[in-house]
Amino acid sequence: MIRMTCLSCGKKLHAKDELAGRAAKCPGCGQPIQIPAEVAPPSGNIPLDDAEPGEHVIPASEEHIATPRVIERLNRESHYLICNKTQLMATWANNGAGWMIRVGAGFLPAKRNREKLPDQGNFQLTELKFALTPEGKRLSGITSFQLVSRYALTVLDQGDDNIVEKITGPGCLNRDQKNAVRQALKEQFMRPVWQDAAAVLDYLASADYHSPGVE
């Protein structure tokens, strides 16, 4: 059994030896963690989470797994989504409208609805990447970033790029978040834009809740 400590919240964790070197999520704070390749001394640990062992393992197609990079500003060719634990909370596209936030059943400009911005929560910033092809704009990848749990979304009314200062590291989408992203794709883009992005669609339909995305 591999013993470790979450660097974000300090919880003592353990994982099975066959998961050495894999990515996972801390059951205490939800932050991504890396399971060490070497076994550390035991010290009153708790299970990594209640999932089956296979759900802690990144899929075999690791050559497609996205490696989150440190970003200084939003990519103007990409679209961005922010989810809380269960639903889509905000969207951004390079169209001059700035961030749009969920207000009831619709979305309104963040810069005119500051009082609606939540000041805490478990938020994932997801980048939808696109490539220009002879057939037009096509979905080519997806990458998620973990945001700080307090005051992350309160900067959405201050400018397009302020949100990148709230990134703490690579993110990971749970089942509800993946469903929200998939629904956003269907609602915001015509089918030819995303229908051939097999790696992205497979990722959104999979039970891989630990890797940050695919390209």
N, C-alpha and C positions, 0 to 999 in steps of 0.2 A: 504494500500500500504506500502511495506517495503522499507525503505530508507537506503542507505549504501554508503560507499566510497571505491573505489578500492585502496587497499594498494600499488599497483604497480605504478599507474599513477596519483592517486588523484582525478579521475573523480567521480562526484556525480551520483549515480544510483538509480533506483527503480525497484521493482519487485512485482508481485501480492502476496497477503498474503498466498495463497495456495502453494507457492514455498518456504516457510520458511524452512531453514535447508538444502536446496538442493545445488548442485554444479552448477556453470554456468561459462560463459566466459565474461570478460569485453569487451564491444564493442569498447572501446577506444584503449586498448593496446593488447588485445587478451589473457591476462594472466588469469589463472583459479582463480575464486573467490568463496567464500562460502557465500550463502545468509543467513543472520542471522535469528535465530529463533524468535527474538523479534523485534518489530517495533521501529525504531529510528525516531526522530523528522524530519519533512520535511525541505529541504533547497535547492530549485532550482535544482531538479534532472533531469536526462535524462533517456529515456527508456533503459532497459538492452540490447536489440537489436531488430531487426525487425522480429525475428522468432515468430511463434505461441507459446502461453503459454506452450503447451504440450511439445515443444522441449527443454524447460528449465529443464524438470524433468528427473531425472535418472530413467531408466526402473525399473519395479517392481522386477526383478530378482537381487536384490541388493546383495544377498549372493555371486554372482559371480564377483562382481566388484573388480578389483584389487586395492590394497592399495599401492601406490608407496612408496618405502622405500629409505632411504638414502643409496647410494651405493658408495663404495670406489674404486671399479674396475669393469670391465666388467665381467660378468659371462661367463666362458669359455664354458659352455654347451649351451649358448644362441647364437642367431644371432641378430645383431643390424642394424637398418636402420635409416637414417636421412632424413627427408622430409622438404622442404620449404613449402610455402603455397599451392603449386599445384603439386609438383612432387618429386620423389625420388632423393636425392642428393648424398648420400653416403651409403656404406654398410660395415659391418664387420663380419667376421667369424673367428673362432680360427683355422686358417689354415696356419699361418705364413706370409700371404700376407699383413697384416695390413689393414688399412682403404683404401677402393676403392672409388674414387670420380667420379661423372658424368663429362665426357668431351665429349661434342657433343652427339652422340647417344650411346656411350659406357661408360665403367668405367675403370679407370686407377689408379695405386697406388698413394695415396696421397703423400707419401714420395718422389716421383720423379716428382710431379706436384704441388708444393707448390704455384706457381703463379696462379693456377686455383682455389684456395680455396677462396670462397666469405668471405668478412670481416663483413658483416652484413645481417640481415634478420630474419624472424620469423621461427625458426627451432624447430622441434620436434624429439627427440631421442626415437625410438621405439624398445623395446626389444621383440623379439619373443622367447618364452620359449618352451623347448622341454623336453619330458620325455622318458626314455628308457623302452620299453615294450617288452613282449615276441615276438611281431611282428617286433620290431625295433624302431627306433627313430620316435616319434610322437609329433606333435604340441600340447601344453597343455595350453598356455596362451599368453597374450599380455599386455604390459604395456608401456605407453608413459610418457616422461619427457619433460618439457619445458626447452629450452636452452636460455642463455642470447642472446640478439639481436645483440650484437657487438662482433666480434672476437671469436665466438664460434668454427667455423669450421677451423680457422687458426691453431689449435693445432693438427689436424688430422695427420699431417706428423711427429709429435714429439713422438708418441707412441700410443699404443692401448688404454690406460686407461686415457689419459689426458682429454678426453672429459667429464668425470664425474665431473670434477671441474667446468664445465660450466652449470651444472644443477641448475635451480633456484627453481624447485618444480614439482608437478604433471603436466602432459601435457594433451592434448586432441586433437584428430584428426578430421579435417573437412572432408567433402565429398570427395574432391580431394585427400587428404592424405590417406584416407581409401582405395580409389580405387588404389592408387599407391602401398600401402602395399599389397593389395590383388593380384595385378599383379605380384609383386615381389615374393610372395609365389608360384604362378603358374610357374614362370620362373626359380626359384632357387631350388625348391624341387619337387620331384615326388609326384603325386597325393595321394598315400597312406599315406604320411607323414602328410598331412593337411586335408584330406577329412572328417575325423570323428571328427574334432575339432569343434563341433556344436556351442559352446559358442563363440569362436573366430570368426567364419564365420558369425554368427548372428550379432555380434558387428560390424564387418566391413561392413555389409550390412544395418545397422540400421541408423536412423537419430539422434542417441545419439551422439552429438558433444561436450559433456561436461565431461563425466567420462573418466578416464585415461586408462581403459582397462578392461579385464576380465580374470579370471583364471578358 
